[in-house]
Amino acid sequence: MPRVLGVLVPIKWRLAVLMADREMDYKELAKVTGMHPVTISKHKNMRTMPSRLEDSTLEKYCKALSCQPGDLLVYVPGEGNT
């Protein structure tokens, strides 16, 4: 189970899943969003939500992937501190 600042987090980051669904690699997503390819690659390889994510970054992902913010995040009940 992922930890952020020592706390168990029951939220999973789904950027890689959405990219695969749309058959888009990190270089193409970087081109569409105007973001650096290394940033996209780092975000893609994360299993948990980035600990710091600018609203403008989230907006770029949603626009490029034609999705809603909730499509990028999924809450997994039972995984985390209760």
N, CA, C and O atoms as a Maestro MAE file, in Angstrom:
{
 s_m_m2io_version
 :::
 2.0.0
}

f_m_ct {
 s_m_title
 :::
 protein
 m_atom[328] {
  # First column is atom index #
  i_m_mmod_type
  r_m_x_coord
  r_m_y_coord
  r_m_z_coord
  i_m_residue_number
  s_m_chain_name
  s_m_pdb_residue_name
  s_m_pdb_atom_name
  i_m_atomic_number
  :::
  1 25 0.844 -1.174 0.000 1 A "MET " " N  " 7
  2 3 0.000 0.000 0.000 1 A "MET " " CA " 6
  3 2 0.896 1.247 0.000 1 A "MET " " C  " 6
  4 15 1.866 1.293 0.756 1 A "MET " " O  " 8
  5 25 0.599 2.250 -0.821 2 A "PRO " " N  " 7
  6 3 1.445 3.430 -0.922 2 A "PRO " " CA " 6
  7 2 1.393 4.321 0.313 2 A "PRO " " C  " 6
  8 15 0.390 4.370 1.024 2 A "PRO " " O  " 8
  9 25 2.491 5.020 0.548 3 A "ARG " " N  " 7
  10 3 2.579 5.967 1.653 3 A "ARG " " CA " 6
  11 2 2.972 7.335 1.123 3 A "ARG " " C  " 6
  12 15 3.835 7.445 0.252 3 A "ARG " " O  " 8
  13 25 2.345 8.370 1.647 4 A "VAL " " N  " 7
  14 3 2.710 9.747 1.360 4 A "VAL " " CA " 6
  15 2 2.947 10.407 2.701 4 A "VAL " " C  " 6
  16 15 2.048 10.465 3.540 4 A "VAL " " O  " 8
  17 25 4.161 10.905 2.905 5 A "LEU " " N  " 7
  18 3 4.551 11.514 4.171 5 A "LEU " " CA " 6
  19 2 4.262 10.606 5.359 5 A "LEU " " C  " 6
  20 15 3.838 11.068 6.419 5 A "LEU " " O  " 8
  21 25 4.495 9.308 5.169 6 A "GLY " " N  " 7
  22 3 4.340 8.345 6.240 6 A "GLY " " CA " 6
  23 2 2.915 7.888 6.501 6 A "GLY " " C  " 6
  24 15 2.675 7.098 7.414 6 A "GLY " " O  " 8
  25 25 1.956 8.378 5.701 7 A "VAL " " N  " 7
  26 3 0.549 8.008 5.893 7 A "VAL " " CA " 6
  27 2 0.115 7.116 4.734 7 A "VAL " " C  " 6
  28 15 0.408 7.407 3.574 7 A "VAL " " O  " 8
  29 25 -0.580 6.032 5.053 8 A "LEU " " N  " 7
  30 3 -1.085 5.139 4.019 8 A "LEU " " CA " 6
  31 2 -2.160 5.859 3.208 8 A "LEU " " C  " 6
  32 15 -3.057 6.487 3.771 8 A "LEU " " O  " 8
  33 25 -2.065 5.765 1.904 9 A "VAL " " N  " 7
  34 3 -2.987 6.484 1.023 9 A "VAL " " CA " 6
  35 2 -3.796 5.493 0.183 9 A "VAL " " C  " 6
  36 15 -3.220 4.702 -0.564 9 A "VAL " " O  " 8
  37 25 -5.117 5.530 0.300 10 A "PRO " " N  " 7
  38 3 -5.954 4.604 -0.458 10 A "PRO " " CA " 6
  39 2 -6.388 5.157 -1.827 10 A "PRO " " C  " 6
  40 15 -7.451 4.795 -2.330 10 A "PRO " " O  " 8
  41 25 -5.573 6.026 -2.422 11 A "ILE " " N  " 7
  42 3 -5.905 6.608 -3.725 11 A "ILE " " CA " 6
  43 2 -4.842 6.195 -4.734 11 A "ILE " " C  " 6
  44 15 -3.646 6.374 -4.503 11 A "ILE " " O  " 8
  45 25 -5.294 5.640 -5.853 12 A "LYS " " N  " 7
  46 3 -4.367 5.207 -6.894 12 A "LYS " " CA " 6
  47 2 -4.417 6.178 -8.066 12 A "LYS " " C  " 6
  48 15 -5.474 6.714 -8.399 12 A "LYS " " O  " 8
  49 25 -3.285 6.393 -8.672 13 A "TRP " " N  " 7
  50 3 -3.093 7.300 -9.799 13 A "TRP " " CA " 6
  51 2 -3.174 6.482 -11.082 13 A "TRP " " C  " 6
  52 15 -2.459 5.490 -11.225 13 A "TRP " " O  " 8
  53 25 -4.035 6.883 -12.020 14 A "ARG " " N  " 7
  54 3 -4.322 6.083 -13.198 14 A "ARG " " CA " 6
  55 2 -3.849 6.697 -14.514 14 A "ARG " " C  " 6
  56 15 -4.398 6.375 -15.568 14 A "ARG " " O  " 8
  57 25 -2.856 7.562 -14.480 15 A "LEU " " N  " 7
  58 3 -2.387 8.184 -15.717 15 A "LEU " " CA " 6
  59 2 -1.927 7.135 -16.721 15 A "LEU " " C  " 6
  60 15 -2.282 7.218 -17.898 15 A "LEU " " O  " 8
  61 25 -1.152 6.158 -16.286 16 A "ALA " " N  " 7
  62 3 -0.656 5.116 -17.196 16 A "ALA " " CA " 6
  63 2 -1.802 4.347 -17.835 16 A "ALA " " C  " 6
  64 15 -1.734 3.993 -19.012 16 A "ALA " " O  " 8
  65 25 -2.850 4.088 -17.070 17 A "VAL " " N  " 7
  66 3 -4.010 3.351 -17.575 17 A "VAL " " CA " 6
  67 2 -4.706 4.153 -18.672 17 A "VAL " " C  " 6
  68 15 -5.030 3.616 -19.731 17 A "VAL " " O  " 8
  69 25 -4.934 5.438 -18.415 18 A "LEU " " N  " 7
  70 3 -5.608 6.276 -19.415 18 A "LEU " " CA " 6
  71 2 -4.756 6.440 -20.666 18 A "LEU " " C  " 6
  72 15 -5.278 6.436 -21.781 18 A "LEU " " O  " 8
  73 25 -3.457 6.584 -20.485 19 A "MET " " N  " 7
  74 3 -2.571 6.694 -21.646 19 A "MET " " CA " 6
  75 2 -2.637 5.422 -22.487 19 A "MET " " C  " 6
  76 15 -2.691 5.489 -23.715 19 A "MET " " O  " 8
  77 25 -2.632 4.283 -21.836 20 A "ALA " " N  " 7
  78 3 -2.710 3.002 -22.560 20 A "ALA " " CA " 6
  79 2 -4.054 2.866 -23.273 20 A "ALA " " C  " 6
  80 15 -4.110 2.417 -24.418 20 A "ALA " " O  " 8
  81 25 -5.126 3.251 -22.601 21 A "ASP " " N  " 7
  82 3 -6.460 3.184 -23.205 21 A "ASP " " CA " 6
  83 2 -6.542 4.028 -24.473 21 A "ASP " " C  " 6
  84 15 -7.242 3.677 -25.423 21 A "ASP " " O  " 8
  85 25 -5.822 5.136 -24.474 22 A "ARG " " N  " 7
  86 3 -5.862 6.051 -25.607 22 A "ARG " " CA " 6
  87 2 -4.691 5.849 -26.575 22 A "ARG " " C  " 6
  88 15 -4.506 6.602 -27.531 22 A "ARG " " O  " 8
  89 25 -3.906 4.798 -26.286 23 A "GLU " " N  " 7
  90 3 -2.739 4.454 -27.111 23 A "GLU " " CA " 6
  91 2 -1.829 5.665 -27.322 23 A "GLU " " C  " 6
  92 15 -1.431 5.979 -28.444 23 A "GLU " " O  " 8
  93 25 -1.515 6.333 -26.217 24 A "MET " " N  " 7
  94 3 -0.687 7.531 -26.249 24 A "MET " " CA " 6
  95 2 0.558 7.292 -25.396 24 A "MET " " C  " 6
  96 15 0.451 6.910 -24.231 24 A "MET " " O  " 8
  97 25 1.734 7.518 -25.976 25 A "ASP " " N  " 7
  98 3 2.951 7.368 -25.182 25 A "ASP " " CA " 6
  99 2 3.320 8.704 -24.539 25 A "ASP " " C  " 6
  100 15 2.694 9.727 -24.817 25 A "ASP " " O  " 8
  101 25 4.328 8.689 -23.690 26 A "TYR " " N  " 7
  102 3 4.675 9.888 -22.931 26 A "TYR " " CA " 6
  103 2 5.171 11.011 -23.831 26 A "TYR " " C  " 6
  104 15 4.965 12.185 -23.523 26 A "TYR " " O  " 8
  105 25 5.821 10.667 -24.937 27 A "LYS " " N  " 7
  106 3 6.310 11.710 -25.849 27 A "LYS " " CA " 6
  107 2 5.151 12.428 -26.530 27 A "LYS " " C  " 6
  108 15 5.171 13.650 -26.680 27 A "LYS " " O  " 8
  109 25 4.151 11.671 -26.938 28 A "GLU " " N  " 7
  110 3 2.981 12.272 -27.585 28 A "GLU " " CA " 6
  111 2 2.198 13.124 -26.587 28 A "GLU " " C  " 6
  112 15 1.749 14.221 -26.919 28 A "GLU " " O  " 8
  113 25 2.036 12.613 -25.359 29 A "LEU " " N  " 7
  114 3 1.320 13.374 -24.344 29 A "LEU " " CA " 6
  115 2 2.076 14.652 -24.000 29 A "LEU " " C  " 6
  116 15 1.459 15.690 -23.760 29 A "LEU " " O  " 8
  117 25 3.392 14.587 -23.974 30 A "ALA " " N  " 7
  118 3 4.201 15.777 -23.715 30 A "ALA " " CA " 6
  119 2 3.988 16.824 -24.806 30 A "ALA " " C  " 6
  120 15 3.874 18.017 -24.528 30 A "ALA " " O  " 8
  121 25 3.939 16.362 -26.031 31 A "LYS " " N  " 7
  122 3 3.739 17.274 -27.153 31 A "LYS " " CA " 6
  123 2 2.362 17.950 -27.067 31 A "LYS " " C  " 6
  124 15 2.245 19.157 -27.277 31 A "LYS " " O  " 8
  125 25 1.339 17.173 -26.762 32 A "VAL " " N  " 7
  126 3 -0.032 17.690 -26.685 32 A "VAL " " CA " 6
  127 2 -0.207 18.655 -25.517 32 A "VAL " " C  " 6
  128 15 -0.889 19.671 -25.649 32 A "VAL " " O  " 8
  129 25 0.403 18.343 -24.375 33 A "THR " " N  " 7
  130 3 0.226 19.166 -23.174 33 A "THR " " CA " 6
  131 2 1.210 20.326 -23.086 33 A "THR " " C  " 6
  132 15 0.961 21.302 -22.378 33 A "THR " " O  " 8
  133 25 2.331 20.224 -23.807 34 A "GLY " " N  " 7
  134 3 3.370 21.249 -23.690 34 A "GLY " " CA " 6
  135 2 4.242 21.038 -22.464 34 A "GLY " " C  " 6
  136 15 5.046 21.902 -22.113 34 A "GLY " " O  " 8
  137 25 4.085 19.891 -21.811 35 A "MET " " N  " 7
  138 3 4.877 19.568 -20.626 35 A "MET " " CA " 6
  139 2 6.158 18.852 -21.039 35 A "MET " " C  " 6
  140 15 6.251 18.328 -22.149 35 A "MET " " O  " 8
  141 25 7.134 18.831 -20.157 36 A "HIS " " N  " 7
  142 3 8.403 18.162 -20.442 36 A "HIS " " CA " 6
  143 2 8.195 16.647 -20.442 36 A "HIS " " C  " 6
  144 15 7.511 16.123 -19.564 36 A "HIS " " O  " 8
  145 25 8.771 15.939 -21.410 37 A "PRO " " N  " 7
  146 3 8.615 14.479 -21.466 37 A "PRO " " CA " 6
  147 2 9.053 13.757 -20.185 37 A "PRO " " C  " 6
  148 15 8.455 12.746 -19.815 37 A "PRO " " O  " 8
  149 25 10.080 14.258 -19.512 38 A "VAL " " N  " 7
  150 3 10.543 13.620 -18.274 38 A "VAL " " CA " 6
  151 2 9.466 13.731 -17.190 38 A "VAL " " C  " 6
  152 15 9.259 12.790 -16.424 38 A "VAL " " O  " 8
  153 25 8.791 14.862 -17.124 39 A "THR " " N  " 7
  154 3 7.711 15.043 -16.153 39 A "THR " " CA " 6
  155 2 6.583 14.057 -16.422 39 A "THR " " C  " 6
  156 15 6.069 13.419 -15.504 39 A "THR " " O  " 8
  157 25 6.202 13.939 -17.696 40 A "ILE " " N  " 7
  158 3 5.147 12.997 -18.071 40 A "ILE " " CA " 6
  159 2 5.570 11.575 -17.697 40 A "ILE " " C  " 6
  160 15 4.781 10.821 -17.126 40 A "ILE " " O  " 8
  161 25 6.788 11.218 -18.011 41 A "SER " " N  " 7
  162 3 7.283 9.878 -17.716 41 A "SER " " CA " 6
  163 2 7.244 9.590 -16.214 41 A "SER " " C  " 6
  164 15 6.828 8.511 -15.793 41 A "SER " " O  " 8
  165 25 7.677 10.558 -15.417 42 A "LYS " " N  " 7
  166 3 7.646 10.385 -13.957 42 A "LYS " " CA " 6
  167 2 6.215 10.201 -13.461 42 A "LYS " " C  " 6
  168 15 5.936 9.298 -12.673 42 A "LYS " " O  " 8
  169 25 5.317 11.058 -13.925 43 A "HIS " " N  " 7
  170 3 3.912 10.948 -13.503 43 A "HIS " " CA " 6
  171 2 3.303 9.633 -13.966 43 A "HIS " " C  " 6
  172 15 2.526 9.017 -13.236 43 A "HIS " " O  " 8
  173 25 3.649 9.203 -15.168 44 A "LYS " " N  " 7
  174 3 3.110 7.959 -15.718 44 A "LYS " " CA " 6
  175 2 3.503 6.758 -14.860 44 A "LYS " " C  " 6
  176 15 2.700 5.845 -14.665 44 A "LYS " " O  " 8
  177 25 4.712 6.755 -14.355 45 A "ASN " " N  " 7
  178 3 5.225 5.609 -13.611 45 A "ASN " " CA " 6
  179 2 4.844 5.599 -12.135 45 A "ASN " " C  " 6
  180 15 5.188 4.662 -11.415 45 A "ASN " " O  " 8
  181 25 4.143 6.620 -11.679 46 A "MET " " N  " 7
  182 3 3.688 6.653 -10.283 46 A "MET " " CA " 6
  183 2 2.470 5.760 -10.117 46 A "MET " " C  " 6
  184 15 1.602 5.711 -10.988 46 A "MET " " O  " 8
  185 25 2.410 5.059 -9.005 47 A "ARG " " N  " 7
  186 3 1.249 4.218 -8.711 47 A "ARG " " CA " 6
  187 2 0.258 4.957 -7.826 47 A "ARG " " C  " 6
  188 15 -0.934 4.646 -7.813 47 A "ARG " " O  " 8
  189 25 0.759 5.934 -7.090 48 A "THR " " N  " 7
  190 3 -0.115 6.734 -6.240 48 A "THR " " CA " 6
  191 2 -0.156 8.155 -6.766 48 A "THR " " C  " 6
  192 15 0.712 8.579 -7.528 48 A "THR " " O  " 8
  193 25 -1.157 8.863 -6.357 49 A "MET " " N  " 7
  194 3 -1.316 10.245 -6.775 49 A "MET " " CA " 6
  195 2 -0.063 11.040 -6.401 49 A "MET " " C  " 6
  196 15 0.455 10.891 -5.294 49 A "MET " " O  " 8
  197 25 0.430 11.884 -7.318 50 A "PRO " " N  " 7
  198 3 1.584 12.715 -6.962 50 A "PRO " " CA " 6
  199 2 1.277 13.536 -5.711 50 A "PRO " " C  " 6
  200 15 0.165 14.043 -5.564 50 A "PRO " " O  " 8
  201 25 2.246 13.672 -4.814 51 A "SER " " N  " 7
  202 3 1.999 14.394 -3.567 51 A "SER " " CA " 6
  203 2 1.748 15.875 -3.829 51 A "SER " " C  " 6
  204 15 1.135 16.563 -3.013 51 A "SER " " O  " 8
  205 25 2.223 16.356 -4.964 52 A "ARG " " N  " 7
  206 3 1.974 17.750 -5.341 52 A "ARG " " CA " 6
  207 2 1.618 17.771 -6.815 52 A "ARG " " C  " 6
  208 15 2.430 17.400 -7.663 52 A "ARG " " O  " 8
  209 25 0.414 18.203 -7.117 53 A "LEU " " N  " 7
  210 3 -0.041 18.245 -8.497 53 A "LEU " " CA " 6
  211 2 -0.765 19.564 -8.711 53 A "LEU " " C  " 6
  212 15 -1.821 19.804 -8.125 53 A "LEU " " O  " 8
  213 25 -0.196 20.413 -9.548 54 A "GLU " " N  " 7
  214 3 -0.793 21.712 -9.838 54 A "GLU " " CA " 6
  215 2 -2.119 21.522 -10.563 54 A "GLU " " C  " 6
  216 15 -2.278 20.585 -11.346 54 A "GLU " " O  " 8
  217 25 -3.067 22.412 -10.299 55 A "ASP " " N  " 7
  218 3 -4.350 22.316 -10.984 55 A "ASP " " CA " 6
  219 2 -4.195 22.496 -12.486 55 A "ASP " " C  " 6
  220 15 -4.956 21.916 -13.261 55 A "ASP " " O  " 8
  221 25 -3.212 23.300 -12.908 56 A "SER " " N  " 7
  222 3 -2.969 23.489 -14.344 56 A "SER " " CA " 6
  223 2 -2.462 22.198 -14.990 56 A "SER " " C  " 6
  224 15 -2.773 21.923 -16.148 56 A "SER " " O  " 8
  225 25 -1.688 21.410 -14.253 57 A "THR " " N  " 7
  226 3 -1.196 20.125 -14.761 57 A "THR " " CA " 6
  227 2 -2.361 19.149 -14.914 57 A "THR " " C  " 6
  228 15 -2.482 18.465 -15.930 57 A "THR " " O  " 8
  229 25 -3.200 19.096 -13.911 58 A "LEU " " N  " 7
  230 3 -4.371 18.223 -13.963 58 A "LEU " " CA " 6
  231 2 -5.269 18.622 -15.140 58 A "LEU " " C  " 6
  232 15 -5.796 17.763 -15.846 58 A "LEU " " O  " 8
  233 25 -5.435 19.913 -15.338 59 A "GLU " " N  " 7
  234 3 -6.252 20.408 -16.452 59 A "GLU " " CA " 6
  235 2 -5.656 19.987 -17.799 59 A "GLU " " C  " 6
  236 15 -6.388 19.587 -18.705 59 A "GLU " " O  " 8
  237 25 -4.336 20.076 -17.930 60 A "LYS " " N  " 7
  238 3 -3.668 19.666 -19.171 60 A "LYS " " CA " 6
  239 2 -3.884 18.183 -19.451 60 A "LYS " " C  " 6
  240 15 -4.169 17.795 -20.584 60 A "LYS " " O  " 8
  241 25 -3.747 17.359 -18.419 61 A "TYR " " N  " 7
  242 3 -3.969 15.919 -18.592 61 A "TYR " " CA " 6
  243 2 -5.411 15.645 -19.011 61 A "TYR " " C  " 6
  244 15 -5.660 14.863 -19.929 61 A "TYR " " O  " 8
  245 25 -6.357 16.292 -18.337 62 A "CYS " " N  " 7
  246 3 -7.774 16.056 -18.645 62 A "CYS " " CA " 6
  247 2 -8.107 16.484 -20.075 62 A "CYS " " C  " 6
  248 15 -8.832 15.787 -20.785 62 A "CYS " " O  " 8
  249 25 -7.583 17.612 -20.482 63 A "LYS " " N  " 7
  250 3 -7.849 18.096 -21.837 63 A "LYS " " CA " 6
  251 2 -7.230 17.165 -22.877 63 A "LYS " " C  " 6
  252 15 -7.892 16.790 -23.845 63 A "LYS " " O  " 8
  253 25 -5.972 16.792 -22.683 64 A "ALA " " N  " 7
  254 3 -5.263 15.949 -23.647 64 A "ALA " " CA " 6
  255 2 -5.838 14.538 -23.727 64 A "ALA " " C  " 6
  256 15 -5.851 13.931 -24.798 64 A "ALA " " O  " 8
  257 25 -6.314 14.016 -22.597 65 A "LEU " " N  " 7
  258 3 -6.819 12.646 -22.543 65 A "LEU " " CA " 6
  259 2 -8.346 12.570 -22.613 65 A "LEU " " C  " 6
  260 15 -8.930 11.490 -22.518 65 A "LEU " " O  " 8
  261 25 -8.981 13.730 -22.779 66 A "SER " " N  " 7
  262 3 -10.449 13.801 -22.833 66 A "SER " " CA " 6
  263 2 -11.079 13.057 -21.667 66 A "SER " " C  " 6
  264 15 -11.886 12.146 -21.851 66 A "SER " " O  " 8
  265 25 -10.694 13.463 -20.469 67 A "CYS " " N  " 7
  266 3 -11.190 12.789 -19.270 67 A "CYS " " CA " 6
  267 2 -11.533 13.798 -18.188 67 A "CYS " " C  " 6
  268 15 -11.299 14.997 -18.342 67 A "CYS " " O  " 8
  269 25 -12.079 13.308 -17.113 68 A "GLN " " N  " 7
  270 3 -12.377 14.097 -15.925 68 A "GLN " " CA " 6
  271 2 -11.312 13.798 -14.871 68 A "GLN " " C  " 6
  272 15 -10.695 12.733 -14.910 68 A "GLN " " O  " 8
  273 25 -11.082 14.723 -13.925 69 A "PRO " " N  " 7
  274 3 -10.085 14.458 -12.880 69 A "PRO " " CA " 6
  275 2 -10.312 13.122 -12.164 69 A "PRO " " C  " 6
  276 15 -9.354 12.432 -11.815 69 A "PRO " " O  " 8
  277 25 -11.565 12.763 -11.950 70 A "GLY " " N  " 7
  278 3 -11.880 11.507 -11.280 70 A "GLY " " CA " 6
  279 2 -11.466 10.277 -12.064 70 A "GLY " " C  " 6
  280 15 -11.325 9.196 -11.492 70 A "GLY " " O  " 8
  281 25 -11.269 10.427 -13.368 71 A "ASP " " N  " 7
  282 3 -10.795 9.310 -14.184 71 A "ASP " " CA " 6
  283 2 -9.324 9.007 -13.905 71 A "ASP " " C  " 6
  284 15 -8.865 7.883 -14.107 71 A "ASP " " O  " 8
  285 25 -8.593 10.015 -13.442 72 A "LEU " " N  " 7
  286 3 -7.167 9.849 -13.151 72 A "LEU " " CA " 6
  287 2 -6.910 9.305 -11.749 72 A "LEU " " C  " 6
  288 15 -5.815 8.827 -11.453 72 A "LEU " " O  " 8
  289 25 -7.917 9.378 -10.896 73 A "LEU " " N  " 7
  290 3 -7.779 8.949 -9.501 73 A "LEU " " CA " 6
  291 2 -8.835 7.911 -9.176 73 A "LEU " " C  " 6
  292 15 -9.969 8.000 -9.647 73 A "LEU " " O  " 8
  293 25 -8.465 6.933 -8.374 74 A "VAL " " N  " 7
  294 3 -9.457 5.961 -7.909 74 A "VAL " " CA " 6
  295 2 -9.214 5.697 -6.424 74 A "VAL " " C  " 6
  296 15 -8.091 5.444 -5.988 74 A "VAL " " O  " 8
  297 25 -10.302 5.763 -5.667 75 A "TYR " " N  " 7
  298 3 -10.264 5.481 -4.238 75 A "TYR " " CA " 6
  299 2 -10.465 3.990 -4.028 75 A "TYR " " C  " 6
  300 15 -11.405 3.399 -4.561 75 A "TYR " " O  " 8
  301 25 -9.578 3.389 -3.249 76 A "VAL " " N  " 7
  302 3 -9.658 1.956 -2.982 76 A "VAL " " CA " 6
  303 2 -10.016 1.780 -1.509 76 A "VAL " " C  " 6
  304 15 -9.148 1.868 -0.641 76 A "VAL " " O  " 8
  305 25 -11.303 1.530 -1.227 77 A "PRO " " N  " 7
  306 3 -11.737 1.381 0.153 77 A "PRO " " CA " 6
  307 2 -10.981 0.258 0.873 77 A "PRO " " C  " 6
  308 15 -10.679 -0.788 0.297 77 A "PRO " " O  " 8
  309 25 -10.697 0.508 2.120 78 A "GLY " " N  " 7
  310 3 -10.017 -0.507 2.910 78 A "GLY " " CA " 6
  311 2 -8.500 -0.424 2.828 78 A "GLY " " C  " 6
  312 15 -7.805 -1.109 3.579 78 A "GLY " " O  " 8
  313 25 -7.979 0.396 1.938 79 A "GLU " " N  " 7
  314 3 -6.527 0.571 1.831 79 A "GLU " " CA " 6
  315 2 -6.179 1.919 2.434 79 A "GLU " " C  " 6
  316 15 -6.371 2.951 1.791 79 A "GLU " " O  " 8
  317 25 -5.692 1.927 3.608 80 A "GLY " " N  " 7
  318 3 -5.331 3.182 4.247 80 A "GLY " " CA " 6
  319 2 -5.651 3.131 5.719 80 A "GLY " " C  " 6
  320 15 -6.143 2.125 6.230 80 A "GLY " " O  " 8
  321 25 -5.367 4.222 6.393 81 A "ASN " " N  " 7
  322 3 -5.653 4.294 7.829 81 A "ASN " " CA " 6
  323 2 -7.144 4.475 8.030 81 A "ASN " " C  " 6
  324 15 -7.769 5.312 7.379 81 A "ASN " " O  " 8
  325 25 -7.702 3.704 8.915 82 A "THR " " N  " 7
  326 3 -9.130 3.816 9.222 82 A "THR " " CA " 6
  327 2 -9.323 4.255 10.635 82 A "THR " " C  " 6
  328 15 -10.458 4.408 11.085 82 A "THR " " O  " 8
  :::
 }
 m_bond[327] {
  # First column is bond index #
  i_m_from
  i_m_to
  i_m_order
  :::
  1 1 2 1
  2 2 3 1
  3 3 4 2
  4 3 5 1
  5 5 6 1
  6 6 7 1
  7 7 8 2
  8 7 9 1
  9 9 10 1
  10 10 11 1
  11 11 12 2
  12 11 13 1
  13 13 14 1
  14 14 15 1
  15 15 16 2
  16 15 17 1
  17 17 18 1
  18 18 19 1
  19 19 20 2
  20 19 21 1
  21 21 22 1
  22 22 23 1
  23 23 24 2
  24 23 25 1
  25 25 26 1
  26 26 27 1
  27 27 28 2
  28 27 29 1
  29 29 30 1
  30 30 31 1
  31 31 32 2
  32 31 33 1
  33 33 34 1
  34 34 35 1
  35 35 36 2
  36 35 37 1
  37 37 38 1
  38 38 39 1
  39 39 40 2
  40 39 41 1
  41 41 42 1
  42 42 43 1
  43 43 44 2
  44 43 45 1
  45 45 46 1
  46 46 47 1
  47 47 48 2
  48 47 49 1
  49 49 50 1
  50 50 51 1
  51 51 52 2
  52 51 53 1
  53 53 54 1
  54 54 55 1
  55 55 56 2
  56 55 57 1
  57 57 58 1
  58 58 59 1
  59 59 60 2
  60 59 61 1
  61 61 62 1
  62 62 63 1
  63 63 64 2
  64 63 65 1
  65 65 66 1
  66 66 67 1
  67 67 68 2
  68 67 69 1
  69 69 70 1
  70 70 71 1
  71 71 72 2
  72 71 73 1
  73 73 74 1
  74 74 75 1
  75 75 76 2
  76 75 77 1
  77 77 78 1
  78 78 79 1
  79 79 80 2
  80 79 81 1
  81 81 82 1
  82 82 83 1
  83 83 84 2
  84 83 85 1
  85 85 86 1
  86 86 87 1
  87 87 88 2
  88 87 89 1
  89 89 90 1
  90 90 91 1
  91 91 92 2
  92 91 93 1
  93 93 94 1
  94 94 95 1
  95 95 96 2
  96 95 97 1
  97 97 98 1
  98 98 99 1
  99 99 100 2
  100 99 101 1
  101 101 102 1
  102 102 103 1
  103 103 104 2
  104 103 105 1
  105 105 106 1
  106 106 107 1
  107 107 108 2
  108 107 109 1
  109 109 110 1
  110 110 111 1
  111 111 112 2
  112 111 113 1
  113 113 114 1
  114 114 115 1
  115 115 116 2
  116 115 117 1
  117 117 118 1
  118 118 119 1
  119 119 120 2
  120 119 121 1
  121 121 122 1
  122 122 123 1
  123 123 124 2
  124 123 125 1
  125 125 126 1
  126 126 127 1
  127 127 128 2
  128 127 129 1
  129 129 130 1
  130 130 131 1
  131 131 132 2
  132 131 133 1
  133 133 134 1
  134 134 135 1
  135 135 136 2
  136 135 137 1
  137 137 138 1
  138 138 139 1
  139 139 140 2
  140 139 141 1
  141 141 142 1
  142 142 143 1
  143 143 144 2
  144 143 145 1
  145 145 146 1
  146 146 147 1
  147 147 148 2
  148 147 149 1
  149 149 150 1
  150 150 151 1
  151 151 152 2
  152 151 153 1
  153 153 154 1
  154 154 155 1
  155 155 156 2
  156 155 157 1
  157 157 158 1
  158 158 159 1
  159 159 160 2
  160 159 161 1
  161 161 162 1
  162 162 163 1
  163 163 164 2
  164 163 165 1
  165 165 166 1
  166 166 167 1
  167 167 168 2
  168 167 169 1
  169 169 170 1
  170 170 171 1
  171 171 172 2
  172 171 173 1
  173 173 174 1
  174 174 175 1
  175 175 176 2
  176 175 177 1
  177 177 178 1
  178 178 179 1
  179 179 180 2
  180 179 181 1
  181 181 182 1
  182 182 183 1
  183 183 184 2
  184 183 185 1
  185 185 186 1
  186 186 187 1
  187 187 188 2
  188 187 189 1
  189 189 190 1
  190 190 191 1
  191 191 192 2
  192 191 193 1
  193 193 194 1
  194 194 195 1
  195 195 196 2
  196 195 197 1
  197 197 198 1
  198 198 199 1
  199 199 200 2
  200 199 201 1
  201 201 202 1
  202 202 203 1
  203 203 204 2
  204 203 205 1
  205 205 206 1
  206 206 207 1
  207 207 208 2
  208 207 209 1
  209 209 210 1
  210 210 211 1
  211 211 212 2
  212 211 213 1
  213 213 214 1
  214 214 215 1
  215 215 216 2
  216 215 217 1
  217 217 218 1
  218 218 219 1
  219 219 220 2
  220 219 221 1
  221 221 222 1
  222 222 223 1
  223 223 224 2
  224 223 225 1
  225 225 226 1
  226 226 227 1
  227 227 228 2
  228 227 229 1
  229 229 230 1
  230 230 231 1
  231 231 232 2
  232 231 233 1
  233 233 234 1
  234 234 235 1
  235 235 236 2
  236 235 237 1
  237 237 238 1
  238 238 239 1
  239 239 240 2
  240 239 241 1
  241 241 242 1
  242 242 243 1
  243 243 244 2
  244 243 245 1
  245 245 246 1
  246 246 247 1
  247 247 248 2
  248 247 249 1
  249 249 250 1
  250 250 251 1
  251 251 252 2
  252 251 253 1
  253 253 254 1
  254 254 255 1
  255 255 256 2
  256 255 257 1
  257 257 258 1
  258 258 259 1
  259 259 260 2
  260 259 261 1
  261 261 262 1
  262 262 263 1
  263 263 264 2
  264 263 265 1
  265 265 266 1
  266 266 267 1
  267 267 268 2
  268 267 269 1
  269 269 270 1
  270 270 271 1
  271 271 272 2
  272 271 273 1
  273 273 274 1
  274 274 275 1
  275 275 276 2
  276 275 277 1
  277 277 278 1
  278 278 279 1
  279 279 280 2
  280 279 281 1
  281 281 282 1
  282 282 283 1
  283 283 284 2
  284 283 285 1
  285 285 286 1
  286 286 287 1
  287 287 288 2
  288 287 289 1
  289 289 290 1
  290 290 291 1
  291 291 292 2
  292 291 293 1
  293 293 294 1
  294 294 295 1
  295 295 296 2
  296 295 297 1
  297 297 298 1
  298 298 299 1
  299 299 300 2
  300 299 301 1
  301 301 302 1
  302 302 303 1
  303 303 304 2
  304 303 305 1
  305 305 306 1
  306 306 307 1
  307 307 308 2
  308 307 309 1
  309 309 310 1
  310 310 311 1
  311 311 312 2
  312 311 313 1
  313 313 314 1
  314 314 315 1
  315 315 316 2
  316 315 317 1
  317 317 318 1
  318 318 319 1
  319 319 320 2
  320 319 321 1
  321 321 322 1
  322 322 323 1
  323 323 324 2
  324 323 325 1
  325 325 326 1
  326 326 327 1
  327 327 328 2
  :::
 }
}
